[in-house]
């Protein structure tokens, strides 16, 4: 449960390493990690459904209707890639905690979430449980090495994302400015 709640692949690897050291069963380890990971996601999903229900009641009571283009775009993306996202979110650091809430809030049906999340939890458990079971000490060493450089990797990714966002905003700003100049020059001809 700790590995799932913290999205800590390191804890899952340690569990695999401990299972091997204690002559534990790899199948039992994978089953326990899968159930734990799925249970945490399921609890977060249900919490998202409850939050959605409360928010919808509040908005209806106060006659609030959101008509945001950005919100519609996010909802469209979530619906378009929903199944793939449910399968893969537990492998994305930092996204693991919020994803089941978002999926629950977005009114995703219960059964597709349940089955696809189970598959994702199983794949997660197999990957990190087997890594710990077979290569525990070596895997821990490489994961520690990664954690030493993780902040640089995440910082580089953030800089790249910020660069592309600023570039796109700048392009839109320049296009808007050119369009407004063109429309002003067109008005001057008529005056």
C-alpha positions in Angstrom: 0.0 0.0 0.0 2.8 2.4 0.8 4.4 1.9 -2.7 1.0 2.7 -4.3 0.1 5.6 -2.2 3.5 7.2 -2.6 3.8 6.1 -6.3 7.2 5.0 -5.2 8.7 2.5 -7.5 11.6 2.3 -5.1 9.3 0.9 -2.4 8.0 -1.7 -4.9 11.5 -2.6 -5.8 12.4 -2.9 -2.1 9.4 -5.2 -1.6 10.6 -7.4 -4.5 14.1 -7.5 -3.1 12.7 -8.3 0.4 10.5 -11.1 -1.1 13.5 -12.7 -2.7 15.7 -12.4 0.4 12.9 -14.0 2.5 12.3 -16.7 -0.1 8.9 -15.2 -0.9 6.7 -15.9 -3.9 7.1 -13.6 -6.9 3.5 -14.3 -7.8 2.2 -13.3 -4.3 4.4 -10.1 -4.5 2.9 -9.1 -7.9 -0.6 -9.8 -6.7 -0.2 -7.8 -3.5 1.4 -4.9 -5.4 -1.3 -5.0 -8.0 -4.1 -5.0 -5.4 -2.6 -2.2 -3.4 -1.9 0.0 -6.4 -5.4 -0.6 -7.7 -7.1 0.0 -4.3 -5.4 3.4 -3.9 -6.4 4.5 -7.4 -9.9 3.3 -6.9 -10.2 5.3 -3.7 -8.9 8.4 -5.5 -11.4 7.7 -8.4 -14.3 7.5 -6.0 -13.2 10.7 -4.3 -13.2 12.4 -7.7 -16.7 11.2 -8.4 -17.8 12.6 -5.0 -16.1 15.9 -5.7 -17.8 16.1 -9.1 -21.2 15.3 -7.5 -20.8 18.1 -4.9 -19.5 20.6 -7.5 -22.4 19.9 -9.9 -25.0 20.3 -7.1 -23.4 23.5 -6.0 -23.2 24.9 -9.5 -26.8 24.0 -10.3 -28.0 25.5 -7.0 -26.2 28.8 -7.7 -26.9 28.8 -11.5 -23.2 28.7 -12.4 -22.4 27.3 -15.8 -18.8 27.1 -16.9 -18.3 28.0 -20.6 -14.5 28.1 -20.7 -12.8 27.2 -24.0 -9.7 25.9 -22.1 -11.8 23.7 -19.9 -13.6 22.3 -22.9 -10.3 21.6 -24.5 -9.0 19.8 -21.4 -12.1 17.7 -21.2 -11.9 16.9 -24.9 -8.3 15.7 -24.5 -9.2 13.6 -21.4 -12.0 12.0 -23.3 -9.9 11.4 -26.4 -7.0 9.7 -24.6 -8.9 8.4 -21.6 -8.1 4.7 -22.0 -4.4 5.2 -22.7 -4.1 7.7 -19.9 -5.8 5.4 -17.4 -3.3 2.7 -18.4 -0.2 4.9 -18.2 -0.7 7.6 -15.5 0.9 5.6 -12.6 4.2 5.6 -14.6 4.3 9.5 -14.7 5.9 11.0 -11.6 3.8 13.7 -10.1 0.7 12.8 -12.1 -0.1 9.6 -10.1 -1.8 11.4 -7.3 -4.1 13.7 -9.2 -5.0 11.5 -12.2 -7.6 9.3 -10.6 -9.3 12.4 -9.2 -9.4 14.0 -12.6 -10.6 10.8 -14.2 -13.4 10.5 -11.6 -14.3 14.2 -11.9 -14.5 13.8 -15.7 -17.4 11.4 -15.4 -15.5 8.4 -16.7 -17.6 5.3 -16.5 -16.8 3.0 -13.5 -16.2 -0.3 -15.3 -13.8 0.9 -18.0 -11.7 2.7 -15.3 -11.9 -0.4 -13.0 -10.6 -2.9 -15.7 -8.1 -0.7 -17.4 -6.7 0.6 -14.1 -6.4 -3.0 -13.0 -4.3 -3.8 -16.0 -2.1 -0.7 -15.4 -1.6 -1.7 -11.8 -0.7 -5.2 -12.8 1.9 -3.9 -15.4 3.3 -1.5 -12.8 3.6 -4.3 -10.2 5.2 -6.7 -12.7 7.8 -4.2 -13.8 8.9 -2.9 -10.4 8.2 -6.1 -8.4 10.2 -8.2 -10.8 13.0 -5.6 -11.0 13.3 -5.8 -7.2 13.0 -9.6 -7.1 15.6 -10.3 -9.7 17.9 -7.3 -9.6 17.1 -5.7 -6.2 20.5 -4.4 -5.2 21.5 -3.3 -8.7 18.1 -1.7 -9.4 18.3 0.2 -6.1 21.8 1.5 -7.1 20.5 2.8 -10.5 17.4 4.3 -9.0 19.5 6.2 -6.5 21.7 7.4 -9.3 18.6 8.5 -11.2 17.3 10.4 -8.1 20.6 12.3 -8.0 20.0 13.6 -11.5 16.2 13.7 -11.5 16.0 17.3 -10.6 18.2 18.2 -13.6 16.1 16.0 -15.9 12.8 17.6 -14.6 14.3 21.1 -14.8 15.4 20.5 -18.4 11.9 19.2 -19.3 10.4 22.3 -17.6 12.6 24.6 -19.5 11.8 22.9 -22.8 8.0 23.1 -22.1 8.3 26.8 -21.1 10.3 27.5 -24.2 7.6 26.0 -26.5 4.8 27.7 -24.6 6.5 31.1 -24.8 7.4 30.5 -28.4 3.7 29.7 -29.3 2.5 32.7 -27.3 5.0 35.0 -29.0 3.9 33.7 -32.5 0.3 34.3 -31.7 1.1 37.8 -30.3 3.0 38.7 -33.5 0.2 37.3 -35.7 -2.4 39.3 -33.8 -0.3 42.4 -34.0 0.1 42.0 -37.8 -3.6 41.4 -38.2 -4.5 44.5 -36.2 -2.0 46.6 -38.3 -3.5 45.2 -41.5 -7.0 46.0 -40.3 -5.9 49.6 -39.3 -4.3 50.1 -42.7 -7.5 48.8 -44.4 -9.6 51.3 -42.4 -7.3 54.2 -43.3 -8.0 53.6 -47.0 -11.7 54.0 -46.4 -11.3 57.2 -44.3 
